[in-house]
Amino acid sequence: MSSDDGQDVPATRESPIRPRAFSGIQPTGTVHLGNYLGALRNWVDLQDTTDGVYCVVDLHALSVPREPGEVRQATIEAVKDLLAIGIDPDRSILFVQSHVREHTELTWHMQCVAAFGELRRMTQFKDKSESNDFVSAGLFTYPTLQAADILLYDTDIVPVGDDQRQHVEFTRDLAIRFNNRYGDVLVVPEHRIPEAGARVMDLQNPGGKMSKSADSPQGTVLLTDSEADITRKFKRAVTDNDAEVRFDPERKPGVSNLLTILAVATDGDPVQLASGYSQYGPLKADATQAILELLRPIQKRRAELDDPEVVQLLARGADKARAVAVPVMDRVRAAVNLL
Ligand code: AQP
């Protein structure tokens, strides 16, 4: 079966018109430039060619200890970030994971086809379990909840950053294994990872990815940062001592990261951009200006949103999400065929 733009659409979807894209973000802090350049801008663009289903994955945020209510406000803030960057709740389904109970039900089925050894090999689990004192079973089984999130919507495309490549490949494996055991039930999705910006690095520690939970906030540019903060963070970005502007992520990770950020923000090419600079100062200044321009309209839209409006649209989003998820879960139950 083929969609409008010629892409193959799996047979399990009823009357597919366009491929379906699904992705999620954790409400674990303000969205940063890595999230935006690596994944979220793709969500916005895909609205033109796919049916988008976008989710704030609040249950994932509980895989590390949280105070009661902490995730509640963070969820509203994450939704505001998504609306501000251009996720349109009239064109896409925008909702909160815990509002659709089928996510946790399907997770159990995913856990029962996942192997312990596979979960133990997940690099994100290895990284996070090393840096946390308390390692929950939820952190260990996190990729099965993520697989359920994706598979519950008959997803064709999963736009994510490079750090999620392994989890999406695992999701594919689980869908195929489930289908082998129970019949042709689940759609097997593919990841969509951008060529440039798939792994935006920390400005202070360019050996590691920019992250909400970085040791120093100075290395992470938040979507809500002030002009002064953004300018300071880029000015202090770690480069190196040889003062040559060259795109070489292995030997020159800091400089290459700045070139990547500038390239993605201006639709340029990092290698070509490098030839226009002979010093780090002007590169940092241009990257700062490009990001300020990119974020200005986003920050303006974000300031206009209020909490009650967000809560209301999330209730509508949950209804629309359930309309897709419930029939898929019914299909899974029928295939597993319990009494
Ligand atoms: N540095 C990055 N470069 C490119 N893409 C990135 N993503 C995250 N960091 C980068 C992508 O953003 C999407 C949403 O991420 P998430 O919040 O659900 O997951 P995360 O990987 O846990 O993000 P953080 O910021 O690193 O959070 P913490 O510190 O809480 O672990 C995903 O598509 C991800 O690939």
Residues whose N, C-alpha, C, O or C-beta is under 5 A from the ligand:
A	BS01	AQP	G24 I25 Q26 T28 G34 N35 G38 A39 P159 V160 G161 D162 D163 Q164 G197 A198 R199 V200 K209 M210 S211 K212 S213
